[in-house]
Amino acid sequence: MNLEHAQKWAHALGNDIDALGDMYADWFTLEHTMVDDHCLDTITDRDMLKAALGGIASGTNGTYTFTANEWLGGTGYGLIHWDVTIEGATSFRGIPTEGETLTGIGSTFHEFDENGKIKLESTFWEDNRIFVQLGVPIVRPHYWRADFDMAAFMAGNA
């Protein structure tokens, strides 16, 4: 698989739930959203896929445009880095959008079966970027930077 696969997947996710479903094996596991609860966020068949993600593709709560920017992996697995633009949604994760166009990023891991169908998917949305756009006071320190001063950060945010 390659970036072309990633782009096809991203387009189907935002536009065509049936085309998206055709990319999955008969038996698959898809983990999304609530990484702390493996029971409520696990999808294992096409009916569950339609119920959980069909609203994104149908535009039920705005238009989601996913853009796959990078593919890291081989033929049996890979990681997709993607951007999303959300237009016309009334809410995001239950927070009213007040008509804002939102932008975010995320990544999705795919593992494939012998037929090139997705048999395992794990997705992470970086929701904090979107929450900040919605006015939620999220503290996002850049602790990985060489000049990050934890003591100064803690003094200012305690």
N, C-alpha and C positions, 0 to 999 in steps of 0.2 A: 504494500500500500504506500501511498504518497500524498503529497499536498492536493492532488486532484481528488482523491477520496475524501480528504478533509473538507474541501470546498463543496463537494456534492452533498456530504452529510450536513454541513452548516446550512446550505440552501434548503434542503429538505426539512430540517428542523424548524426553520422559520416560515416555510411555505406549503409543505405537502406531507401530512402525516402518513399517508399511504406509501409514498415513495420512501419516507424515512423507515417505516416498518419493513419494507422490502430489503433494507440493508442489514437486517438482523437475522441470525440463525433461528431455526425453529425453537430452540431452547437457548435462552440467554439470561444474563443477569445485568441489570442496569441500576447503578446506585447514583442518586442525585439528591441535592438540596440538603437534607437533614442527616449529615454524616454521623450524628450521634445517636440515631435511631434506625437500626438496620431493618426494622419491621415495617415502618411506615413509608420508607423511601425506596424500597426495592421493587423493581419492575422485572417480570420474568416472561411475559408474553405480549403479543401484539394488542390484545384488548386492553391490558393495563397500560401499555405505551400510549394508546389513543386517549385513554382516560386521563393520564397524568400530563402528557405533553401536547395533546391535540389542540388545546386552547391556544398554545403559542403559535402553532402552524395555521390555525383558522382565523387568527386575528380577534379572538373573543375579547381580549383585554389589550388592545393595541397591536401595533405592527412591530415584530421583533426581527431585526435584520442581523443575522450572524455572519461574520466574515472570518474565515479561517486564514490566519496569517502565517502559520508555521507548522510543519510536520516534523517530529523528531521520532525516529524509529526505523523499523525494518518491515519485512513482509508479514510477520505474524503478530505484530503489535506496534503501537505508536502513540504519541502524545500530540494532541492538537492544541495550539494556542489560538484563541479566538477573541474577537471583539464583538460587542452587541450594541446596537442602537435600538432604543425602545421609543416609539412614537405613538401618541394617542391612548396610552394606557391610563386607566382611572386610578390604579394602585399598583404598587410593587411590594411584594411580601406583606401586604396588608396596609401599607402606608400610602395615603392619598398622594397622587403625583401632581395634582393641580395643573394638568396640561403640560408639564415639563417634558421635554425630550431628554431622555436619559442615555448615558453611555456607560458601558462596563466592559470588563474583561473576564476571561475564565480559561480553563483548560479541561480537556476531556481525554481520557486514556481509553484506547480501544485494543482489545485482543481479538484475533480472528480465528475462525475455524478453518478446516482444510479447504472449504469452498470460498474463502474470502469474505464470509459473513461475520458480522460482529457477534461475538459470544460473551464478551464482558465489556462493560462500559462503566467508567467512574468519572463523574463530572464535578468540578469545583467552580462555583461562581465567586468572584471577588466582590461580594455585596457591599462592602464598606464604601467603595467609590460611589455607588449609586445612593447609598444612605446619606452620604455627605451632600450630594446634589439635592436631596430631598430635605436638607436642613437638620438631619439628625447629628447631634454633636459627637462625632467619632474621633477619638484620639488615635492618630496613626504615626507613631514615631518611626523614624528610619534608622533603627537600631543596628542595621547591618553596615552602615557607613563607618569608615575608619575614624571619622572625627566625632562620632556620636558620643555624647557625654551623659551617661545614665544618671549620675548624681544631679546634674543640672536639670535633666528631664523630671526626675522625681521631685525635686525641690519646687518646680513650677507646676506640677500636676498632682501634688499630694492632697 
